[in-house]
Amino acid sequence: MIDHLRQMAILALVVDEGSFRAAAKDLGLAPSRISETVSELEAYLGVTLLYRTTRKITLTNGGRIFYARVVGMVRSAEAGLNELNALSLEPVGALRLSLLAFLAAGWTRVR
């Protein structure tokens, strides 16, 4: 299952972007590699997830059901990562200010 999480995230990106080419551009990969990844996921599941034509892709009925679950998983994972990143963005440590003498009058040192 864990081996297929990346494939699921790529499927969600393909559907969200509307094409293999756009998803490939976002990930910095070749469109053929994105297509292969989705095909590998379909082979693992034994279900066709996308109808492919030269002009567009659309979800199959099974693809719609699976995509709804996958996109929820991906968004939940992204939210978790964003929450962790927000923790590391909070200021830490001492803040030191340099002021001109006449502005500093009346300020006391805080520790």
Secondary structure, 3 states (H helix, E strand, C coil): CHHHHHHHHHHHHHHHHCCHHHHHHHHCCCHHHHHHHHHHHHHHHCCCCEEECCCCEEECHHHHHHHHHHHHHHHHHHHHHHHHHHHHHCCCCCCCCCCCHHHHCCCCCCC
